[in-house]
């Protein structure tokens, strides 16, 4: 199921957090966000317009993972590499799709995903 109107647009944000339960408590109380758990180490948040995720990991200020949607993941990977980006996590499957992570020329980590 391709989404041509979403191709190469920011689609999702992920944040590493020390505690998923604490993140859910804070963002739920402060902003009224809702959550969907996907196992003990990941939950999706919904703010009413945008979705994103919290994953258990080393929390780093400014460390959000920006995720771009792709209609053709391998073509997007080729374009990233041709433009000077470096794949830092090869394509892998996750519930709902596939994705890879890459570093831009300044070293910021991004991800691109597509549906199965």
C-alpha positions in Angstrom: 0.0 0.0 0.0 2.0 3.0 -1.2 1.3 6.5 0.0 2.7 8.8 -2.8 1.6 11.9 -0.9 3.9 10.9 2.0 7.0 9.9 0.0 10.1 11.5 1.5 8.2 13.5 4.2 8.8 13.4 7.9 6.4 10.8 9.1 7.3 9.7 12.7 9.5 10.7 15.6 11.2 8.4 18.1 12.7 9.3 21.4 15.0 7.2 23.6 13.8 7.3 27.2 15.2 5.9 30.4 11.7 4.7 31.4 8.7 4.2 29.1 6.3 4.3 32.0 7.7 7.7 33.2 7.5 9.1 29.7 3.9 8.0 29.3 3.0 9.4 32.7 4.6 12.8 31.9 3.3 13.3 28.4 -0.1 11.8 29.2 -0.5 14.2 32.2 1.1 17.2 30.6 -0.5 17.1 27.2 -3.2 14.4 27.2 -1.3 12.1 24.7 -2.5 8.5 24.3 -0.3 5.5 23.9 -0.2 2.0 22.3 2.3 -0.4 23.8 4.3 -2.7 21.5 6.1 -4.9 24.0 8.1 -3.8 27.1 10.6 -1.7 25.3 8.5 0.4 22.9 5.3 2.4 22.9 3.7 4.6 20.3 2.4 8.1 21.3 -0.4 10.0 19.6 -0.8 13.7 20.2 -4.0 14.1 18.1 -2.1 14.9 14.9 1.3 13.3 14.9 2.4 9.8 16.0 5.8 8.8 17.3 7.4 6.4 19.7 9.3 6.1 22.9 11.9 3.3 23.1 13.9 2.2 26.1 17.5 3.3 25.6 20.1 5.9 26.4 18.1 9.2 26.7 20.1 12.0 25.1 18.8 15.6 24.9 18.2 16.5 21.3 18.3 12.8 20.4 15.0 12.3 18.6 15.0 9.9 15.7 13.3 11.6 12.7 11.7 9.0 10.5 10.9 9.6 6.9 8.3 7.6 4.9 9.4 5.9 1.6 7.3 4.4 -1.2 10.5 2.4 -2.2 12.9 1.7 0.7 15.7 0.4 -1.4 15.5 3.3 -3.8 15.6 5.7 -0.9 18.6 3.9 0.6 20.4 4.3 -2.8 19.5 8.0 -2.9 20.8 8.5 0.7 24.1 6.8 -0.1 24.5 8.6 -3.4 24.0 11.9 -1.6 26.7 11.1 0.9 24.8 9.5 3.7 26.0 6.4 5.5 23.7 3.5 6.4 24.2 2.9 10.2 21.6 0.2 10.6 20.7 -2.0 7.6 17.1 -2.6 6.5 15.2 -4.6 9.2 11.6 -5.7 9.8 9.4 -4.4 12.6 5.7 -4.7 13.3 4.1 -2.8 10.5 6.9 -2.5 8.0 10.6 -2.3 7.3 13.2 0.5 7.8 16.9 1.4 7.9 18.8 4.1 9.7 21.3 6.4 8.2 23.7 9.3 9.2 23.6 12.5 7.3 26.9 14.3 6.5 26.9 16.0 9.9 26.4 12.7 11.7 22.8 13.1 12.7 20.9 9.8 12.7 17.7 9.5 10.7 15.5 6.6 9.6 13.4 5.8 6.5 10.5 3.3 6.6 8.0 1.7 4.4 5.1 -0.7 4.9 5.7 -4.5 4.3 
